[in-house]
Amino acid sequence: MRNEGTIDRVLRTGLGIALISLVFVGPQTPWGWLGLVPLLTGVMGFCPLYRLVGVNTCKL
């Protein structure tokens, strides 16, 4: 079941990649691994938090 639209998914995936890149480039901080959350939700198209609050950006 998807609850994220295309724009939402693209933004989440981009943000996730950007945060994960902080682990390897830049300040090299382990906080960049938090980027896995938006990356995975963007790839899967499902956000558990959206479901809890009743948000759905998917047009299907």
CHARMM-style PDB file with segment names, atoms N, HN, CA, C and O in Angstrom:
ATOM      1  N   MET     1       0.838  -1.171   0.000  1.00  0.00      PROA
ATOM      2  CA  MET     1       0.000   0.000   0.000  1.00  0.00      PROA
ATOM      3  C   MET     1       0.893   1.248   0.000  1.00  0.00      PROA
ATOM      4  O   MET     1       1.755   1.403   0.865  1.00  0.00      PROA
ATOM      5  N   ARG     2       0.681   2.111  -0.955  1.00  0.00      PROA
ATOM      6  HN  ARG     2      -0.019   1.984  -1.658  1.00  0.00      PROA
ATOM      7  CA  ARG     2       1.475   3.324  -1.059  1.00  0.00      PROA
ATOM      8  C   ARG     2       0.695   4.517  -0.540  1.00  0.00      PROA
ATOM      9  O   ARG     2      -0.518   4.618  -0.722  1.00  0.00      PROA
ATOM     10  N   ASN     3       1.417   5.418   0.111  1.00  0.00      PROA
ATOM     11  HN  ASN     3       2.402   5.336   0.259  1.00  0.00      PROA
ATOM     12  CA  ASN     3       0.782   6.641   0.570  1.00  0.00      PROA
ATOM     13  C   ASN     3       1.644   7.874   0.271  1.00  0.00      PROA
ATOM     14  O   ASN     3       1.442   8.935   0.862  1.00  0.00      PROA
ATOM     15  N   GLU     4       2.604   7.728  -0.649  1.00  0.00      PROA
ATOM     16  HN  GLU     4       2.768   6.866  -1.129  1.00  0.00      PROA
ATOM     17  CA  GLU     4       3.457   8.833  -1.053  1.00  0.00      PROA
ATOM     18  C   GLU     4       3.339   9.044  -2.548  1.00  0.00      PROA
ATOM     19  O   GLU     4       3.381   8.098  -3.334  1.00  0.00      PROA
ATOM     20  N   GLY     5       3.192  10.299  -2.925  1.00  0.00      PROA
ATOM     21  HN  GLY     5       3.158  11.068  -2.286  1.00  0.00      PROA
ATOM     22  CA  GLY     5       3.144  10.650  -4.333  1.00  0.00      PROA
ATOM     23  C   GLY     5       4.541  10.700  -4.953  1.00  0.00      PROA
ATOM     24  O   GLY     5       5.544  10.532  -4.260  1.00  0.00      PROA
ATOM     25  N   THR     6       4.592  10.931  -6.251  1.00  0.00      PROA
ATOM     26  HN  THR     6       3.777  11.067  -6.815  1.00  0.00      PROA
ATOM     27  CA  THR     6       5.861  10.919  -6.978  1.00  0.00      PROA
ATOM     28  C   THR     6       6.814  12.001  -6.490  1.00  0.00      PROA
ATOM     29  O   THR     6       7.989  11.728  -6.247  1.00  0.00      PROA
ATOM     30  N   ILE     7       6.323  13.218  -6.344  1.00  0.00      PROA
ATOM     31  HN  ILE     7       5.368  13.441  -6.542  1.00  0.00      PROA
ATOM     32  CA  ILE     7       7.191  14.319  -5.894  1.00  0.00      PROA
ATOM     33  C   ILE     7       7.705  14.041  -4.492  1.00  0.00      PROA
ATOM     34  O   ILE     7       8.881  14.268  -4.204  1.00  0.00      PROA
ATOM     35  N   ASP     8       6.847  13.559  -3.630  1.00  0.00      PROA
ATOM     36  HN  ASP     8       5.892  13.374  -3.863  1.00  0.00      PROA
ATOM     37  CA  ASP     8       7.228  13.220  -2.260  1.00  0.00      PROA
ATOM     38  C   ASP     8       8.321  12.155  -2.255  1.00  0.00      PROA
ATOM     39  O   ASP     8       9.289  12.258  -1.501  1.00  0.00      PROA
ATOM     40  N   ARG     9       8.168  11.147  -3.084  1.00  0.00      PROA
ATOM     41  HN  ARG     9       7.382  11.063  -3.697  1.00  0.00      PROA
ATOM     42  CA  ARG     9       9.149  10.065  -3.147  1.00  0.00      PROA
ATOM     43  C   ARG     9      10.489  10.554  -3.662  1.00  0.00      PROA
ATOM     44  O   ARG     9      11.533  10.165  -3.139  1.00  0.00      PROA
ATOM     45  N   VAL    10      10.473  11.407  -4.687  1.00  0.00      PROA
ATOM     46  HN  VAL    10       9.624  11.723  -5.112  1.00  0.00      PROA
ATOM     47  CA  VAL    10      11.721  11.938  -5.249  1.00  0.00      PROA
ATOM     48  C   VAL    10      12.450  12.791  -4.212  1.00  0.00      PROA
ATOM     49  O   VAL    10      13.667  12.684  -4.061  1.00  0.00      PROA
ATOM     50  N   LEU    11      11.711  13.633  -3.503  1.00  0.00      PROA
ATOM     51  HN  LEU    11      10.722  13.720  -3.625  1.00  0.00      PROA
ATOM     52  CA  LEU    11      12.329  14.476  -2.479  1.00  0.00      PROA
ATOM     53  C   LEU    11      12.910  13.651  -1.334  1.00  0.00      PROA
ATOM     54  O   LEU    11      14.008  13.933  -0.853  1.00  0.00      PROA
ATOM     55  N   ARG    12      12.183  12.648  -0.906  1.00  0.00      PROA
ATOM     56  HN  ARG    12      11.291  12.419  -1.296  1.00  0.00      PROA
ATOM     57  CA  ARG    12      12.676  11.797   0.180  1.00  0.00      PROA
ATOM     58  C   ARG    12      13.936  11.030  -0.240  1.00  0.00      PROA
ATOM     59  O   ARG    12      14.895  10.928   0.526  1.00  0.00      PROA
ATOM     60  N   THR    13      13.919  10.498  -1.451  1.00  0.00      PROA
ATOM     61  HN  THR    13      13.140  10.580  -2.073  1.00  0.00      PROA
ATOM     62  CA  THR    13      15.073   9.742  -1.932  1.00  0.00      PROA
ATOM     63  C   THR    13      16.296  10.650  -2.051  1.00  0.00      PROA
ATOM     64  O   THR    13      17.397  10.272  -1.650  1.00  0.00      PROA
ATOM     65  N   GLY    14      16.101  11.839  -2.598  1.00  0.00      PROA
ATOM     66  HN  GLY    14      15.207  12.146  -2.923  1.00  0.00      PROA
ATOM     67  CA  GLY    14      17.206  12.787  -2.714  1.00  0.00      PROA
ATOM     68  C   GLY    14      17.754  13.207  -1.367  1.00  0.00      PROA
ATOM     69  O   GLY    14      18.969  13.282  -1.184  1.00  0.00      PROA
ATOM     70  N   LEU    15      16.864  13.482  -0.416  1.00  0.00      PROA
ATOM     71  HN  LEU    15      15.877  13.421  -0.565  1.00  0.00      PROA
ATOM     72  CA  LEU    15      17.293  13.852   0.925  1.00  0.00      PROA
ATOM     73  C   LEU    15      18.047  12.707   1.589  1.00  0.00      PROA
ATOM     74  O   LEU    15      19.064  12.931   2.246  1.00  0.00      PROA
ATOM     75  N   GLY    16      17.559  11.492   1.423  1.00  0.00      PROA
ATOM     76  HN  GLY    16      16.733  11.310   0.890  1.00  0.00      PROA
ATOM     77  CA  GLY    16      18.228  10.329   2.005  1.00  0.00      PROA
ATOM     78  C   GLY    16      19.624  10.137   1.452  1.00  0.00      PROA
ATOM     79  O   GLY    16      20.561   9.873   2.206  1.00  0.00      PROA
ATOM     80  N   ILE    17      19.774  10.265   0.145  1.00  0.00      PROA
ATOM     81  HN  ILE    17      19.013  10.479  -0.468  1.00  0.00      PROA
ATOM     82  CA  ILE    17      21.097  10.124  -0.474  1.00  0.00      PROA
ATOM     83  C   ILE    17      22.025  11.227   0.011  1.00  0.00      PROA
ATOM     84  O   ILE    17      23.197  10.976   0.295  1.00  0.00      PROA
ATOM     85  N   ALA    18      21.504  12.454   0.109  1.00  0.00      PROA
ATOM     86  HN  ALA    18      20.552  12.658  -0.121  1.00  0.00      PROA
ATOM     87  CA  ALA    18      22.323  13.576   0.573  1.00  0.00      PROA
ATOM     88  C   ALA    18      22.798  13.353   2.013  1.00  0.00      PROA
ATOM     89  O   ALA    18      23.958  13.612   2.330  1.00  0.00      PROA
ATOM     90  N   LEU    19      21.917  12.880   2.868  1.00  0.00      PROA
ATOM     91  HN  LEU    19      20.974  12.669   2.610  1.00  0.00      PROA
ATOM     92  CA  LEU    19      22.307  12.641   4.258  1.00  0.00      PROA
ATOM     93  C   LEU    19      23.299  11.494   4.380  1.00  0.00      PROA
ATOM     94  O   LEU    19      24.251  11.579   5.156  1.00  0.00      PROA
ATOM     95  N   ILE    20      23.089  10.434   3.630  1.00  0.00      PROA
ATOM     96  HN  ILE    20      22.316  10.365   3.000  1.00  0.00      PROA
ATOM     97  CA  ILE    20      24.016   9.304   3.683  1.00  0.00      PROA
ATOM     98  C   ILE    20      25.392   9.711   3.159  1.00  0.00      PROA
ATOM     99  O   ILE    20      26.408   9.203   3.634  1.00  0.00      PROA
ATOM    100  N   SER    21      25.433  10.616   2.191  1.00  0.00      PROA
ATOM    101  HN  SER    21      24.607  11.028   1.805  1.00  0.00      PROA
ATOM    102  CA  SER    21      26.729  11.062   1.658  1.00  0.00      PROA
ATOM    103  C   SER    21      27.546  11.780   2.725  1.00  0.00      PROA
ATOM    104  O   SER    21      28.771  11.848   2.616  1.00  0.00      PROA
ATOM    105  N   LEU    22      26.890  12.317   3.757  1.00  0.00      PROA
ATOM    106  HN  LEU    22      25.896  12.261   3.846  1.00  0.00      PROA
ATOM    107  CA  LEU    22      27.627  12.967   4.839  1.00  0.00      PROA
ATOM    108  C   LEU    22      28.495  11.985   5.616  1.00  0.00      PROA
ATOM    109  O   LEU    22      29.453  12.388   6.276  1.00  0.00      PROA
ATOM    110  N   VAL    23      28.172  10.723   5.540  1.00  0.00      PROA
ATOM    111  HN  VAL    23      27.394  10.395   5.004  1.00  0.00      PROA
ATOM    112  CA  VAL    23      28.972   9.706   6.228  1.00  0.00      PROA
ATOM    113  C   VAL    23      30.322   9.550   5.536  1.00  0.00      PROA
ATOM    114  O   VAL    23      31.326   9.269   6.191  1.00  0.00      PROA
ATOM    115  N   PHE    24      30.353   9.730   4.217  1.00  0.00      PROA
ATOM    116  HN  PHE    24      29.538   9.958   3.685  1.00  0.00      PROA
ATOM    117  CA  PHE    24      31.564   9.486   3.444  1.00  0.00      PROA
ATOM    118  C   PHE    24      32.283  10.763   3.034  1.00  0.00      PROA
ATOM    119  O   PHE    24      33.506  10.768   2.899  1.00  0.00      PROA
ATOM    120  N   VAL    25      31.532  11.849   2.833  1.00  0.00      PROA
ATOM    121  HN  VAL    25      30.538  11.844   2.943  1.00  0.00      PROA
ATOM    122  CA  VAL    25      32.099  13.111   2.371  1.00  0.00      PROA
ATOM    123  C   VAL    25      31.641  14.212   3.316  1.00  0.00      PROA
ATOM    124  O   VAL    25      30.559  14.120   3.895  1.00  0.00      PROA
ATOM    125  N   GLY    26      32.426  15.220   3.474  1.00  0.00      PROA
ATOM    126  HN  GLY    26      33.306  15.295   3.004  1.00  0.00      PROA
ATOM    127  CA  GLY    26      32.028  16.339   4.324  1.00  0.00      PROA
ATOM    128  C   GLY    26      32.451  16.108   5.754  1.00  0.00      PROA
ATOM    129  O   GLY    26      33.588  15.705   5.999  1.00  0.00      PROA
ATOM    130  N   PRO    27      31.567  16.354   6.709  1.00  0.00      PROA
ATOM    131  CA  PRO    27      31.966  16.226   8.120  1.00  0.00      PROA
ATOM    132  C   PRO    27      32.183  14.782   8.567  1.00  0.00      PROA
ATOM    133  O   PRO    27      32.700  14.554   9.661  1.00  0.00      PROA
ATOM    134  N   GLN    28      31.807  13.820   7.762  1.00  0.00      PROA
ATOM    135  HN  GLN    28      31.387  14.005   6.874  1.00  0.00      PROA
ATOM    136  CA  GLN    28      31.971  12.385   8.053  1.00  0.00      PROA
ATOM    137  C   GLN    28      31.430  12.025   9.441  1.00  0.00      PROA
ATOM    138  O   GLN    28      32.125  11.442  10.273  1.00  0.00      PROA
ATOM    139  N   THR    29      30.196  12.385   9.651  1.00  0.00      PROA
ATOM    140  HN  THR    29      29.632  12.858   8.975  1.00  0.00      PROA
ATOM    141  CA  THR    29      29.541  12.119  10.923  1.00  0.00      PROA
ATOM    142  C   THR    29      28.592  10.926  10.795  1.00  0.00      PROA
ATOM    143  O   THR    29      27.960  10.756   9.753  1.00  0.00      PROA
ATOM    144  N   PRO    30      28.483  10.108  11.824  1.00  0.00      PROA
ATOM    145  CA  PRO    30      27.567   8.970  11.761  1.00  0.00      PROA
ATOM    146  C   PRO    30      26.099   9.381  11.731  1.00  0.00      PROA
ATOM    147  O   PRO    30      25.245   8.541  11.446  1.00  0.00      PROA
ATOM    148  N   TRP    31      25.777  10.628  12.012  1.00  0.00      PROA
ATOM    149  HN  TRP    31      26.471  11.311  12.243  1.00  0.00      PROA
ATOM    150  CA  TRP    31      24.397  11.105  11.937  1.00  0.00      PROA
ATOM    151  C   TRP    31      23.839  10.999  10.525  1.00  0.00      PROA
ATOM    152  O   TRP    31      22.623  11.006  10.334  1.00  0.00      PROA
ATOM    153  N   GLY    32      24.718  10.902   9.540  1.00  0.00      PROA
ATOM    154  HN  GLY    32      25.706  10.897   9.695  1.00  0.00      PROA
ATOM    155  CA  GLY    32      24.269  10.764   8.163  1.00  0.00      PROA
ATOM    156  C   GLY    32      23.494   9.485   7.909  1.00  0.00      PROA
ATOM    157  O   GLY    32      22.724   9.404   6.952  1.00  0.00      PROA
ATOM    158  N   TRP    33      23.690   8.485   8.760  1.00  0.00      PROA
ATOM    159  HN  TRP    33      24.315   8.552   9.537  1.00  0.00      PROA
ATOM    160  CA  TRP    33      22.955   7.223   8.583  1.00  0.00      PROA
ATOM    161  C   TRP    33      21.463   7.404   8.817  1.00  0.00      PROA
ATOM    162  O   TRP    33      20.679   6.526   8.457  1.00  0.00      PROA
ATOM    163  N   LEU    34      21.055   8.515   9.407  1.00  0.00      PROA
ATOM    164  HN  LEU    34      21.692   9.228   9.699  1.00  0.00      PROA
ATOM    165  CA  LEU    34      19.623   8.798   9.539  1.00  0.00      PROA
ATOM    166  C   LEU    34      18.974   8.976   8.168  1.00  0.00      PROA
ATOM    167  O   LEU    34      17.751   8.918   8.042  1.00  0.00      PROA
ATOM    168  N   GLY    35      19.791   9.190   7.153  1.00  0.00      PROA
ATOM    169  HN  GLY    35      20.785   9.237   7.256  1.00  0.00      PROA
ATOM    170  CA  GLY    35      19.290   9.307   5.792  1.00  0.00      PROA
ATOM    171  C   GLY    35      18.671   8.021   5.273  1.00  0.00      PROA
ATOM    172  O   GLY    35      17.970   8.036   4.261  1.00  0.00      PROA
ATOM    173  N   LEU    36      18.920   6.910   5.952  1.00  0.00      PROA
ATOM    174  HN  LEU    36      19.490   6.898   6.774  1.00  0.00      PROA
ATOM    175  CA  LEU    36      18.303   5.648   5.539  1.00  0.00      PROA
ATOM    176  C   LEU    36      16.783   5.694   5.674  1.00  0.00      PROA
ATOM    177  O   LEU    36      16.072   5.055   4.898  1.00  0.00      PROA
ATOM    178  N   VAL    37      16.287   6.440   6.643  1.00  0.00      PROA
ATOM    179  HN  VAL    37      16.864   6.960   7.273  1.00  0.00      PROA
ATOM    180  CA  VAL    37      14.839   6.511   6.859  1.00  0.00      PROA
ATOM    181  C   VAL    37      14.137   7.147   5.663  1.00  0.00      PROA
ATOM    182  O   VAL    37      13.245   6.522   5.089  1.00  0.00      PROA
ATOM    183  N   PRO    38      14.507   8.382   5.258  1.00  0.00      PROA
ATOM    184  CA  PRO    38      13.822   8.939   4.089  1.00  0.00      PROA
ATOM    185  C   PRO    38      14.127   8.184   2.801  1.00  0.00      PROA
ATOM    186  O   PRO    38      13.280   8.113   1.911  1.00  0.00      PROA
ATOM    187  N   LEU    39      15.330   7.619   2.693  1.00  0.00      PROA
ATOM    188  HN  LEU    39      16.018   7.677   3.416  1.00  0.00      PROA
ATOM    189  CA  LEU    39      15.669   6.852   1.493  1.00  0.00      PROA
ATOM    190  C   LEU    39      14.773   5.621   1.368  1.00  0.00      PROA
ATOM    191  O   LEU    39      14.213   5.372   0.301  1.00  0.00      PROA
ATOM    192  N   LEU    40      14.634   4.861   2.430  1.00  0.00      PROA
ATOM    193  HN  LEU    40      15.089   5.064   3.297  1.00  0.00      PROA
ATOM    194  CA  LEU    40      13.814   3.654   2.380  1.00  0.00      PROA
ATOM    195  C   LEU    40      12.331   3.965   2.194  1.00  0.00      PROA
ATOM    196  O   LEU    40      11.646   3.280   1.435  1.00  0.00      PROA
ATOM    197  N   THR    41      11.834   4.989   2.880  1.00  0.00      PROA
ATOM    198  HN  THR    41      12.391   5.546   3.497  1.00  0.00      PROA
ATOM    199  CA  THR    41      10.427   5.325   2.705  1.00  0.00      PROA
ATOM    200  C   THR    41      10.166   5.859   1.304  1.00  0.00      PROA
ATOM    201  O   THR    41       9.096   5.631   0.739  1.00  0.00      PROA
ATOM    202  N   GLY    42      11.139   6.569   0.741  1.00  0.00      PROA
ATOM    203  HN  GLY    42      12.009   6.754   1.200  1.00  0.00      PROA
ATOM    204  CA  GLY    42      10.981   7.068  -0.625  1.00  0.00      PROA
ATOM    205  C   GLY    42      11.001   5.956  -1.649  1.00  0.00      PROA
ATOM    206  O   GLY    42      10.234   5.982  -2.611  1.00  0.00      PROA
ATOM    207  N   VAL    43      11.866   4.985  -1.454  1.00  0.00      PROA
ATOM    208  HN  VAL    43      12.489   4.964  -0.672  1.00  0.00      PROA
ATOM    209  CA  VAL    43      11.956   3.857  -2.389  1.00  0.00      PROA
ATOM    210  C   VAL    43      10.720   2.963  -2.282  1.00  0.00      PROA
ATOM    211  O   VAL    43      10.196   2.500  -3.295  1.00  0.00      PROA
ATOM    212  N   MET    44      10.257   2.724  -1.058  1.00  0.00      PROA
ATOM    213  HN  MET    44      10.682   3.100  -0.235  1.00  0.00      PROA
ATOM    214  CA  MET    44       9.094   1.855  -0.869  1.00  0.00      PROA
ATOM    215  C   MET    44       7.782   2.557  -1.203  1.00  0.00      PROA
ATOM    216  O   MET    44       6.810   1.901  -1.579  1.00  0.00      PROA
ATOM    217  N   GLY    45       7.741   3.889  -1.069  1.00  0.00      PROA
ATOM    218  HN  GLY    45       8.530   4.421  -0.763  1.00  0.00      PROA
ATOM    219  CA  GLY    45       6.510   4.613  -1.340  1.00  0.00      PROA
ATOM    220  C   GLY    45       5.523   4.583  -0.188  1.00  0.00      PROA
ATOM    221  O   GLY    45       4.352   4.921  -0.361  1.00  0.00      PROA
ATOM    222  N   PHE    46       5.982   4.185   0.968  1.00  0.00      PROA
ATOM    223  HN  PHE    46       6.933   3.910   1.108  1.00  0.00      PROA
ATOM    224  CA  PHE    46       5.114   4.078   2.139  1.00  0.00      PROA
ATOM    225  C   PHE    46       5.786   4.724   3.338  1.00  0.00      PROA
ATOM    226  O   PHE    46       6.948   4.444   3.631  1.00  0.00      PROA
ATOM    227  N   CYS    47       5.058   5.584   4.029  1.00  0.00      PROA
ATOM    228  HN  CYS    47       4.114   5.812   3.791  1.00  0.00      PROA
ATOM    229  CA  CYS    47       5.557   6.233   5.234  1.00  0.00      PROA
ATOM    230  C   CYS    47       4.631   5.874   6.396  1.00  0.00      PROA
ATOM    231  O   CYS    47       3.452   6.227   6.373  1.00  0.00      PROA
ATOM    232  N   PRO    48       5.148   5.180   7.407  1.00  0.00      PROA
ATOM    233  CA  PRO    48       4.311   4.800   8.547  1.00  0.00      PROA
ATOM    234  C   PRO    48       3.745   6.019   9.287  1.00  0.00      PROA
ATOM    235  O   PRO    48       2.622   5.969   9.789  1.00  0.00      PROA
ATOM    236  N   LEU    49       4.500   7.093   9.357  1.00  0.00      PROA
ATOM    237  HN  LEU    49       5.413   7.133   8.949  1.00  0.00      PROA
ATOM    238  CA  LEU    49       4.019   8.293  10.036  1.00  0.00      PROA
ATOM    239  C   LEU    49       2.835   8.903   9.290  1.00  0.00      PROA
ATOM    240  O   LEU    49       1.883   9.371   9.914  1.00  0.00      PROA
ATOM    241  N   TYR    50       2.890   8.898   7.971  1.00  0.00      PROA
ATOM    242  HN  TYR    50       3.663   8.518   7.464  1.00  0.00      PROA
ATOM    243  CA  TYR    50       1.750   9.376   7.180  1.00  0.00      PROA
ATOM    244  C   TYR    50       0.500   8.566   7.509  1.00  0.00      PROA
ATOM    245  O   TYR    50      -0.594   9.119   7.617  1.00  0.00      PROA
ATOM    246  N   ARG    51       0.664   7.275   7.665  1.00  0.00      PROA
ATOM    247  HN  ARG    51       1.554   6.826   7.578  1.00  0.00      PROA
ATOM    248  CA  ARG    51      -0.498   6.420   7.962  1.00  0.00      PROA
ATOM    249  C   ARG    51      -1.094   6.740   9.327  1.00  0.00      PROA
ATOM    250  O   ARG    51      -2.313   6.741   9.501  1.00  0.00      PROA
ATOM    251  N   LEU    52      -0.220   7.011  10.293  1.00  0.00      PROA
ATOM    252  HN  LEU    52       0.770   7.010  10.152  1.00  0.00      PROA
ATOM    253  CA  LEU    52      -0.701   7.332  11.648  1.00  0.00      PROA
ATOM    254  C   LEU    52      -1.506   8.617  11.685  1.00  0.00      PROA
ATOM    255  O   LEU    52      -2.497   8.708  12.409  1.00  0.00      PROA
ATOM    256  N   VAL    53      -1.084   9.623  10.902  1.00  0.00      PROA
ATOM    257  HN  VAL    53      -0.278   9.549  10.315  1.00  0.00      PROA
ATOM    258  CA  VAL    53      -1.784  10.902  10.932  1.00  0.00      PROA
ATOM    259  C   VAL    53      -2.823  11.030   9.835  1.00  0.00      PROA
ATOM    260  O   VAL    53      -3.524  12.041   9.773  1.00  0.00      PROA
ATOM    261  N   GLY    54      -2.943  10.031   8.966  1.00  0.00      PROA
ATOM    262  HN  GLY    54      -2.374   9.210   9.017  1.00  0.00      PROA
ATOM    263  CA  GLY    54      -3.965  10.019   7.937  1.00  0.00      PROA
ATOM    264  C   GLY    54      -3.648  10.828   6.687  1.00  0.00      PROA
ATOM    265  O   GLY    54      -4.557  11.293   5.999  1.00  0.00      PROA
ATOM    266  N   VAL    55      -2.357  10.997   6.389  1.00  0.00      PROA
ATOM    267  HN  VAL    55      -1.618  10.619   6.948  1.00  0.00      PROA
ATOM    268  CA  VAL    55      -1.950  11.755   5.200  1.00  0.00      PROA
ATOM    269  C   VAL    55      -1.706  10.790   4.059  1.00  0.00      PROA
ATOM    270  O   VAL    55      -1.157   9.706   4.258  1.00  0.00      PROA
ATOM    271  N   ASN    56      -2.118  11.189   2.853  1.00  0.00      PROA
ATOM    272  HN  ASN    56      -2.563  12.070   2.691  1.00  0.00      PROA
ATOM    273  CA  ASN    56      -1.885  10.383   1.662  1.00  0.00      PROA
ATOM    274  C   ASN    56      -1.618  11.334   0.494  1.00  0.00      PROA
ATOM    275  O   ASN    56      -2.515  12.052   0.053  1.00  0.00      PROA
ATOM    276  N   THR    57      -0.374  11.334  -0.002  1.00  0.00      PROA
ATOM    277  HN  THR    57       0.355  10.751   0.356  1.00  0.00      PROA
ATOM    278  CA  THR    57      -0.025  12.198  -1.137  1.00  0.00      PROA
ATOM    279  C   THR    57      -0.039  11.445  -2.462  1.00  0.00      PROA
ATOM    280  O   THR    57       0.240  12.020  -3.515  1.00  0.00      PROA
ATOM    281  N   CYS    58      -0.361  10.168  -2.406  1.00  0.00      PROA
ATOM    282  HN  CYS    58      -0.587   9.701  -1.551  1.00  0.00      PROA
ATOM    283  CA  CYS    58      -0.429   9.343  -3.615  1.00  0.00      PROA
ATOM    284  C   CYS    58      -1.781   9.557  -4.294  1.00  0.00      PROA
ATOM    285  O   CYS    58      -2.823   9.538  -3.638  1.00  0.00      PROA
ATOM    286  N   LYS    59      -1.755   9.757  -5.599  1.00  0.00      PROA
ATOM    287  HN  LYS    59      -0.909   9.773  -6.132  1.00  0.00      PROA
ATOM    288  CA  LYS    59      -2.994  10.029  -6.317  1.00  0.00      PROA
ATOM    289  C   LYS    59      -3.775   8.768  -6.666  1.00  0.00      PROA
ATOM    290  O   LYS    59      -4.918   8.857  -7.114  1.00  0.00      PROA
ATOM    291  N   LEU    60      -3.181   7.604  -6.469  1.00  0.00      PROA
ATOM    292  HN  LEU    60      -2.253   7.532  -6.105  1.00  0.00      PROA
ATOM    293  CA  LEU    60      -3.891   6.360  -6.825  1.00  0.00      PROA
ATOM    294  C   LEU    60      -5.003   6.097  -5.856  1.00  0.00      PROA
ATOM    295  OT1 LEU    60      -5.713   5.100  -5.987  1.00  0.00      PROA
TER     296      LEU     60
END
